[in-house]
Amino acid sequence: MLYSNKINGFTFLMLVCFIIPFNTYSQQNNNDTLALTLESAKQMALEQNPSLQATKLGTLSAQYQLDESRGNLLPNLDIGGMFNKNIKRPVMFLPEDFTGVPGGMYVEIGSEYNYRASINGAMPLFSPALYANIRANRVDLQRAEEEYRGSKIDLDYGVQQAYFNALLAKESKEVMKLSYENALDNLEYTRKMYSQGLVAEYDKIRAEVQTENLSPEVSEMRNAYEMAVNYLKIIVGISKDRPVKIEGDLSEAAESYTGQFQVMEPERKLANNPDLRQMDLTMNMMKEQSKAVMASAYPSIFAMGNYNFQTDADDLKISDYHWVESFSAGLQVSIPLFQGFAVRNRAKQIDVAAKQIQLQKDYLEDNLRIQLDNALKKLNVAVEKSTKASRNVELAERGFEIAKTRYTSGQGTLMEVNDSEMALTRARFNLLQAKYEILMAIIEYEKYVGREF
């Protein structure tokens, strides 16, 4: 016993030594900064987005519904049993002609106790309504699968949009930070020049005002970046408290997307647009449902079978009972004759609903074609803006360097430096915005044509 206690105590000590570092390591991992790329964000969203998972379950439900309708074609077997005690036994009336008794008479029949076990079976041999339901459920499964595909495309678009928003906010924050650092450098230099009596007090005041004006803008850019990252966390499924670092470069992403982007004429016909395809499948399903309703007015044939095992007795001595078996099999034919025009009216209701969806589809298709053309136009404009903005950034950088050189050599003014620095900042923002617009136009186009990631 002493040896056993020592072993248990040693095991407990080893577990404590192992678990404490492991828990500490897990907590550190949860608090580690997550480097988030576009591909990792997409993958995490696919695995964790609850809306997408719910849509996937809808596909599974449609599959089970189809399996259920197919199962109706298989034999249906029921096993039943019955025990009955006749408190007052049933009677049978005998006519006067048969008994010779005036007015006739009646006699009790049956026993006090009755037992019966039965097996009943049925199987459809010809049932147009069942066949039509199976076809309708098969189309409904296709519609559910298309809805899931559309949800993935929408999620992909949402993740990319949120990611590029965060990337734009991140690089805009860096541009504003760089502008603020330039203002601090100008302020420091101007103060030195003022202390030496080389510039007027006005220049020092102007440099201080310029720096103070930029400080709240830096804070605003920082807040905008944090808000964009938090929104991305929501879509991807990351805890709000988990620190995240956005990886990537807006210009590189725009260059990569532009290099891979192609306009395919078959895609421009919107044949793969998930919304339009869902509407087509919904109309097909309604057509099959209308056929199923009409098929309920057609004859149906079922094979029937029945097996009984029963006995009657006036006591509860089951071992002495005489059990009787009976078995029957046959066909059951059902021919609907008149149902008050209900079948026809139900079919007409479905046909009207299908026509409504057709009108909605035509309207949506026209809008999508316009939006598709607009996306391509926005892409062309954004590419042109990007080319000019890249050139403007080069010119603005050159102008800023010249202005600083002129100011430090005493040939220029602080106003020239501030103006050139503002022009450089504006040019950098314009370039970022142009790159962002390129990416937005491409992912918008891909969403409309139904490209999957």
C-alpha positions as CSV (number, residue, x, y, z in Angstrom):
1,M,0.0,0.0,0.0
2,L,2.8,2.4,0.8
3,Y,4.4,1.7,-2.6
4,S,1.1,2.3,-4.3
5,N,0.6,5.6,-2.5
6,K,4.1,6.8,-3.5
7,I,3.4,5.9,-7.2
8,N,0.1,7.8,-7.1
9,G,1.7,10.8,-5.5
10,F,4.5,10.8,-8.1
11,T,2.0,10.4,-10.9
12,F,0.0,13.4,-9.6
13,L,3.1,15.5,-9.4
14,M,4.1,14.7,-12.9
15,L,0.6,15.5,-14.2
16,V,0.7,18.9,-12.4
17,C,4.2,19.6,-13.9
18,F,2.9,18.7,-17.3
19,I,-0.6,20.4,-17.2
20,I,0.6,23.8,-15.8
21,P,3.1,24.5,-18.6
22,F,0.6,23.1,-21.2
23,N,-2.2,25.5,-20.0
24,T,0.3,28.4,-19.9
25,Y,1.4,27.5,-23.5
26,S,-2.3,27.3,-24.6
27,Q,-3.0,30.7,-23.1
28,Q,0.0,32.2,-24.8
29,N,-1.1,30.7,-28.1
30,N,-4.6,32.2,-27.7
31,N,-3.0,35.6,-27.0
32,D,-0.4,35.4,-29.8
33,T,-0.9,37.7,-32.7
34,L,-2.6,35.9,-35.6
35,A,-1.0,36.7,-39.0
36,L,-4.0,36.8,-41.3
37,T,-3.6,36.5,-45.1
38,L,-6.5,36.5,-47.6
39,E,-6.3,32.8,-48.1
40,S,-6.2,32.0,-44.4
41,A,-9.2,34.3,-43.9
42,K,-11.2,32.5,-46.6
43,Q,-10.4,29.1,-45.2
44,M,-11.3,30.1,-41.6
45,A,-14.6,31.6,-42.9
46,L,-15.4,28.4,-44.7
47,E,-14.9,26.4,-41.5
48,Q,-16.4,28.8,-39.0
49,N,-19.0,31.0,-40.6
50,P,-22.4,29.9,-39.0
51,S,-24.6,31.2,-41.8
52,L,-22.7,29.0,-44.3
53,Q,-23.0,26.0,-42.0
54,A,-26.7,26.5,-41.7
55,T,-27.1,26.6,-45.5
56,K,-25.1,23.4,-45.7
57,L,-27.5,21.7,-43.3
58,G,-30.3,22.8,-45.6
59,T,-28.7,20.8,-48.3
60,L,-28.6,17.8,-46.0
61,S,-32.2,18.2,-45.1
62,A,-33.2,18.2,-48.8
63,Q,-31.2,15.0,-49.3
64,Y,-33.1,13.3,-46.5
65,Q,-36.4,14.5,-48.0
66,L,-35.5,12.9,-51.3
67,D,-34.5,9.7,-49.5
68,E,-37.9,9.8,-47.7
69,S,-39.8,10.1,-51.0
70,R,-37.8,7.3,-52.5
71,G,-38.6,5.1,-49.5
72,N,-42.3,5.4,-50.2
73,L,-41.7,3.0,-53.2
74,L,-40.5,0.3,-50.8
75,P,-42.8,-2.2,-49.1
76,N,-44.6,-0.9,-46.0
77,L,-44.9,-3.5,-43.2
78,D,-46.9,-3.2,-40.0
79,I,-47.0,-5.6,-37.0
80,G,-50.0,-5.2,-34.7
81,G,-51.5,-7.0,-31.7
82,M,-54.9,-6.9,-29.9
83,F,-56.3,-8.2,-26.7
84,N,-60.1,-7.7,-26.1
85,K,-62.4,-8.6,-23.3
86,N,-66.1,-8.6,-24.1
87,I,-67.9,-7.2,-21.1
88,K,-71.2,-7.8,-23.0
89,R,-70.8,-10.2,-25.9
90,P,-72.0,-9.2,-29.4
91,V,-75.2,-10.7,-30.6
92,M,-76.5,-12.0,-33.9
93,F,-80.2,-11.6,-34.7
94,L,-82.0,-14.6,-36.3
95,P,-85.2,-14.0,-38.2
96,E,-88.6,-15.5,-37.4
97,D,-88.6,-17.7,-40.5
98,F,-85.4,-19.3,-39.4
99,T,-86.2,-19.9,-35.7
100,G,-90.0,-20.2,-35.7
101,V,-90.0,-17.9,-32.7
102,P,-92.5,-14.9,-33.2
103,G,-90.5,-11.7,-33.8
104,G,-87.3,-13.6,-34.2
105,M,-84.5,-14.0,-31.6
106,Y,-80.9,-13.2,-31.0
107,V,-78.0,-15.3,-29.8
108,E,-74.7,-14.2,-28.3
109,I,-71.6,-14.9,-30.3
110,G,-67.9,-14.9,-29.6
111,S,-66.0,-15.6,-26.4
112,E,-65.2,-13.5,-23.4
113,Y,-61.6,-13.0,-24.5
114,N,-60.2,-12.4,-28.0
115,Y,-56.5,-12.3,-29.0
116,R,-55.1,-11.3,-32.4
117,A,-51.7,-10.7,-33.9
118,S,-51.3,-9.4,-37.5
119,I,-48.8,-8.4,-40.1
120,N,-50.0,-6.1,-42.8
121,G,-48.0,-5.1,-45.9
122,A,-48.5,-2.8,-48.9
123,M,-46.3,-1.9,-51.8
124,P,-47.0,0.6,-54.6
125,L,-47.0,-1.0,-58.1
126,F,-48.1,2.0,-60.0
127,S,-48.4,5.5,-58.4
128,P,-47.8,8.5,-60.6
129,A,-48.1,10.9,-57.6
130,L,-45.1,9.2,-55.9
131,Y,-43.0,9.3,-59.0
132,A,-43.8,13.0,-59.5
133,N,-42.9,13.8,-55.8
134,I,-39.5,12.1,-56.2
135,R,-38.8,14.2,-59.3
136,A,-39.8,17.4,-57.4
137,N,-37.6,16.5,-54.4
138,R,-34.7,15.7,-56.7
139,V,-34.9,19.2,-58.2
140,D,-35.3,20.7,-54.7
141,L,-32.0,19.0,-53.7
142,Q,-30.3,20.7,-56.7
143,R,-31.8,24.0,-55.6
144,A,-30.5,23.5,-52.1
145,E,-27.0,22.6,-53.4
146,E,-27.1,25.8,-55.6
147,E,-28.1,27.8,-52.6
148,Y,-25.1,26.5,-50.7
149,R,-22.8,27.3,-53.7
150,G,-24.3,30.8,-53.7
151,S,-23.7,31.2,-50.0
152,K,-20.0,30.3,-50.5
153,I,-19.7,32.9,-53.3
154,D,-21.4,35.5,-51.1
155,L,-19.1,34.6,-48.2
156,D,-16.0,34.8,-50.5
157,Y,-17.1,38.2,-51.7
158,G,-17.7,39.4,-48.1
159,V,-14.3,38.1,-46.8
160,Q,-12.4,39.7,-49.7
161,Q,-14.2,43.0,-49.3
162,A,-13.6,43.1,-45.5
163,Y,-10.0,42.0,-46.0
164,F,-9.2,44.7,-48.6
165,N,-11.0,47.3,-46.5
166,A,-8.7,46.4,-43.6
167,L,-5.7,46.4,-45.9
168,L,-6.7,49.8,-47.3
169,A,-7.1,51.2,-43.7
170,K,-3.8,49.7,-42.7
171,E,-1.8,51.3,-45.6
172,S,-3.8,54.6,-45.2
173,K,-2.7,54.6,-41.6
174,E,0.9,54.1,-42.6
175,V,0.6,57.0,-45.2
176,M,-0.8,59.3,-42.6
177,K,1.9,58.2,-40.1
178,L,4.6,58.9,-42.6
179,S,3.0,62.4,-43.3
180,Y,3.0,63.1,-39.5
181,E,6.6,62.0,-39.2
182,N,7.6,64.4,-42.1
183,A,5.8,67.1,-40.2
184,L,7.7,66.3,-37.0
185,D,11.0,66.5,-38.9
186,N,10.0,69.8,-40.4
187,L,9.0,71.1,-37.0
188,E,12.3,70.0,-35.4
189,Y,14.3,71.6,-38.2
190,T,12.3,74.8,-38.2
191,R,12.8,75.1,-34.4
192,K,16.5,74.8,-34.8
193,M,16.5,77.4,-37.6
194,Y,14.4,79.7,-35.4
195,S,16.7,79.3,-32.4
196,Q,19.6,80.4,-34.7
197,G,17.6,83.3,-36.0
198,L,17.5,82.0,-39.5
199,V,13.7,81.8,-39.9
200,A,10.8,84.0,-38.6
201,E,8.6,83.0,-35.7
202,Y,5.7,82.7,-38.3
203,D,7.5,79.7,-39.8
204,K,7.8,78.0,-36.4
205,I,4.2,78.6,-35.6
206,R,3.1,77.3,-39.0
207,A,5.1,74.1,-38.5
208,E,3.6,73.6,-35.1
209,V,0.1,74.1,-36.4
210,Q,0.7,71.7,-39.3
211,T,1.9,69.0,-36.9
212,E,-1.0,69.4,-34.5
213,N,-3.5,69.3,-37.4
214,L,-2.1,65.9,-38.5
215,S,-2.2,64.4,-35.0
216,P,-5.9,63.7,-34.8
217,E,-6.0,62.4,-38.3
218,V,-3.4,59.8,-37.3
219,S,-5.7,58.8,-34.5
220,E,-8.7,58.6,-36.8
221,M,-6.8,56.4,-39.3
222,R,-5.8,54.1,-36.4
223,N,-9.4,53.8,-35.3
224,A,-10.6,53.2,-38.8
225,Y,-8.0,50.3,-39.1
226,E,-9.2,48.8,-35.8
227,M,-12.8,49.0,-36.9
228,A,-12.0,47.4,-40.3
229,V,-10.1,44.5,-38.5
230,N,-12.9,43.9,-36.1
231,Y,-15.4,43.7,-38.9
232,L,-13.2,41.2,-40.6
233,K,-13.0,39.2,-37.4
234,I,-16.7,38.9,-37.3
235,I,-17.0,37.5,-40.8
236,V,-14.1,35.1,-40.5
237,G,-15.1,33.9,-37.0
238,I,-12.2,35.2,-34.9
239,S,-12.6,36.2,-31.3
240,K,-12.7,40.0,-30.9
241,D,-10.0,39.8,-28.2
242,R,-7.6,37.9,-30.4
243,P,-4.9,40.2,-31.8
244,V,-4.6,40.1,-35.6
245,K,-2.0,41.3,-38.0
246,I,-3.2,41.9,-41.6
247,E,-0.6,40.5,-44.0
248,G,-0.3,41.6,-47.6
249,D,0.1,44.6,-49.9
250,L,-2.7,46.4,-51.7
251,S,-0.6,47.2,-54.8
252,E,0.6,43.6,-55.1
253,A,-2.9,42.3,-54.6
254,A,-4.3,44.6,-57.3
255,E,-1.4,43.6,-59.7
256,S,-2.1,39.9,-59.0
257,Y,-5.8,40.2,-59.5
258,T,-5.5,42.2,-62.7
259,G,-3.0,39.8,-64.2
260,Q,-5.3,36.8,-63.6
261,F,-8.5,38.5,-64.5
262,Q,-10.3,37.5,-67.7
263,V,-13.6,38.4,-69.1
264,M,-15.2,35.2,-70.4
265,E,-18.1,35.7,-72.8
266,P,-20.0,32.6,-71.6
267,E,-19.8,34.0,-68.1
268,R,-21.2,37.3,-69.2
269,K,-24.5,35.5,-70.0
270,L,-24.8,35.0,-66.3
271,A,-25.4,31.3,-66.7
272,N,-23.5,30.6,-63.4
273,N,-25.0,33.4,-61.4
274,P,-26.3,31.6,-58.2
275,D,-29.4,33.8,-57.8
276,L,-30.6,33.2,-61.3
277,R,-29.8,29.5,-61.1
278,Q,-31.8,29.2,-57.9
279,M,-34.8,30.8,-59.5
280,D,-34.6,28.5,-62.5
281,L,-34.4,25.5,-60.2
282,T,-37.3,26.8,-58.1
283,M,-39.4,27.1,-61.2
284,N,-38.5,23.6,-62.3
285,M,-39.4,22.3,-58.8
286,M,-42.8,24.1,-59.1
287,K,-43.4,22.5,-62.4
288,E,-42.7,19.1,-60.9
289,Q,-45.0,19.9,-57.9
290,S,-47.7,20.9,-60.3
291,K,-47.3,17.5,-62.1
292,A,-47.4,15.8,-58.7
293,V,-50.7,17.5,-57.9
294,M,-52.2,16.5,-61.2
295,A,-50.9,13.0,-60.8
296,S,-52.9,12.6,-57.6
297,A,-56.0,12.4,-59.8
298,Y,-54.6,9.4,-61.7
299,P,-55.3,5.8,-60.7
300,S,-52.8,4.0,-58.5
301,I,-52.3,0.3,-57.8
302,F,-50.9,-1.2,-54.6
303,A,-50.1,-4.8,-53.7
304,M,-51.6,-5.7,-50.4
305,G,-51.0,-8.6,-47.9
306,N,-52.4,-9.5,-44.5
307,Y,-51.5,-12.3,-42.1
308,N,-53.5,-12.9,-38.9
309,F,-53.0,-15.2,-35.9
310,Q,-55.9,-15.2,-33.6
311,T,-58.1,-17.1,-31.1
312,D,-61.2,-16.7,-28.8
313,A,-61.6,-18.2,-25.3
314,D,-63.7,-17.8,-22.2
315,D,-60.8,-18.2,-19.8
316,L,-57.2,-17.1,-19.5
317,K,-55.6,-20.5,-20.0
318,I,-53.4,-19.5,-22.9
319,S,-51.6,-22.8,-23.2
320,D,-54.9,-24.5,-24.0
321,Y,-56.0,-22.1,-26.7
322,H,-56.6,-23.1,-30.3
323,W,-54.9,-20.6,-32.5
324,V,-56.0,-20.0,-36.1
325,E,-54.0,-18.6,-38.9
326,S,-55.3,-16.7,-41.9
327,F,-53.5,-15.1,-44.9
328,S,-54.6,-12.9,-47.7
329,A,-53.0,-11.1,-50.6
330,G,-54.3,-9.0,-53.5
331,L,-54.3,-5.7,-55.3
332,Q,-55.9,-2.4,-54.4
333,V,-56.8,0.0,-57.1
334,S,-57.7,3.6,-56.4
335,I,-59.4,5.7,-59.1
336,P,-60.2,9.3,-58.0
337,L,-63.4,10.4,-59.6
338,F,-64.2,13.8,-58.3
339,Q,-62.6,16.1,-55.7
340,G,-64.5,19.3,-56.2
341,F,-61.9,20.8,-58.7
342,A,-59.4,21.0,-55.8
343,V,-56.6,19.3,-57.8
344,R,-56.9,21.6,-60.7
345,N,-57.0,24.7,-58.5
346,R,-54.0,23.6,-56.5
347,A,-52.1,23.1,-59.8
348,K,-53.1,26.6,-61.0
349,Q,-51.8,28.2,-57.8
350,I,-48.4,26.6,-58.3
351,D,-48.4,27.7,-61.9
352,V,-49.2,31.3,-60.9
353,A,-46.3,31.3,-58.3
354,A,-43.9,30.0,-61.0
355,K,-44.9,32.9,-63.3
356,Q,-44.2,35.3,-60.5
357,I,-40.8,33.9,-60.0
358,Q,-40.2,34.1,-63.8
359,L,-41.0,37.8,-63.7
360,Q,-38.7,38.4,-60.8
361,K,-36.0,36.5,-62.6
362,D,-36.3,38.6,-65.7
363,Y,-36.1,41.8,-63.6
364,L,-33.1,40.5,-61.7
365,E,-31.3,39.4,-64.8
366,D,-31.7,42.8,-66.4
367,N,-30.3,44.5,-63.3
368,L,-27.4,42.0,-63.1
369,R,-26.4,42.7,-66.7
370,I,-26.3,46.4,-65.9
371,Q,-24.3,45.9,-62.8
372,L,-21.9,43.6,-64.6
373,D,-21.3,46.3,-67.3
374,N,-20.8,48.9,-64.5
375,A,-18.3,46.7,-62.8
376,L,-16.2,46.4,-66.0
377,K,-16.5,50.1,-66.5
378,K,-15.4,50.8,-62.9
379,L,-12.5,48.4,-63.5
380,N,-11.3,50.3,-66.6
381,V,-11.6,53.7,-64.8
382,A,-9.7,52.3,-61.7
383,V,-6.9,50.9,-63.9
384,E,-6.5,54.3,-65.6
385,K,-6.6,56.1,-62.3
386,S,-4.0,53.7,-60.9
387,T,-1.6,54.4,-63.8
388,K,-1.9,58.2,-63.4
389,A,-1.8,58.0,-59.6
390,S,1.5,56.0,-59.7
391,R,3.0,58.7,-61.9
392,N,1.7,61.4,-59.6
393,V,3.3,59.7,-56.6
394,E,6.7,59.7,-58.3
395,L,6.3,63.4,-59.2
396,A,5.1,64.3,-55.8
397,E,8.0,62.5,-54.1
398,R,10.4,64.4,-56.4
399,G,8.7,67.7,-55.7
400,F,8.8,67.1,-51.9
401,E,12.5,66.4,-52.0
402,I,13.2,69.5,-54.0
403,A,11.1,71.6,-51.7
404,K,13.0,70.3,-48.6
405,T,16.3,70.9,-50.3
406,R,15.3,74.5,-51.2
407,Y,14.1,75.2,-47.7
408,T,17.2,73.8,-46.0
409,S,19.4,75.8,-48.3
410,G,17.4,79.0,-47.6
411,Q,16.1,79.3,-51.2
412,G,12.5,78.1,-50.4
413,T,9.8,78.6,-47.8
414,L,8.1,76.4,-45.3
415,M,4.9,76.9,-47.2
416,E,6.4,75.2,-50.2
417,V,7.5,72.3,-48.1
418,N,4.0,71.9,-46.5
419,D,2.3,72.2,-49.9
420,S,4.5,69.6,-51.5
421,E,4.1,67.3,-48.5
422,M,0.3,67.6,-48.7
423,A,0.4,66.9,-52.4
424,L,2.5,63.8,-51.8
425,T,0.1,62.5,-49.1
426,R,-2.9,63.1,-51.4
427,A,-1.1,61.3,-54.3
428,R,-0.4,58.3,-52.1
429,F,-4.0,58.2,-50.9
430,N,-5.2,58.5,-54.5
431,L,-3.0,55.5,-55.5
432,L,-4.3,53.4,-52.6
433,Q,-7.8,54.3,-53.5
434,A,-7.3,53.4,-57.2
435,K,-5.8,50.0,-56.2
436,Y,-8.7,49.4,-53.9
437,E,-11.2,50.2,-56.6
438,I,-9.5,47.8,-59.0
439,L,-9.9,45.0,-56.4
440,M,-13.5,45.9,-55.6
441,A,-14.5,45.9,-59.3
442,I,-12.9,42.5,-60.0
443,I,-14.4,40.7,-57.0
444,E,-17.8,42.4,-57.8
445,Y,-17.6,41.0,-61.3
446,E,-16.6,37.6,-60.1
447,K,-19.6,37.6,-57.7
448,Y,-22.1,38.5,-60.4
449,V,-20.8,35.8,-62.9
450,G,-20.7,33.2,-60.1
451,R,-17.1,32.3,-59.9
452,E,-16.2,30.0,-57.0
453,F,-13.0,30.3,-54.9
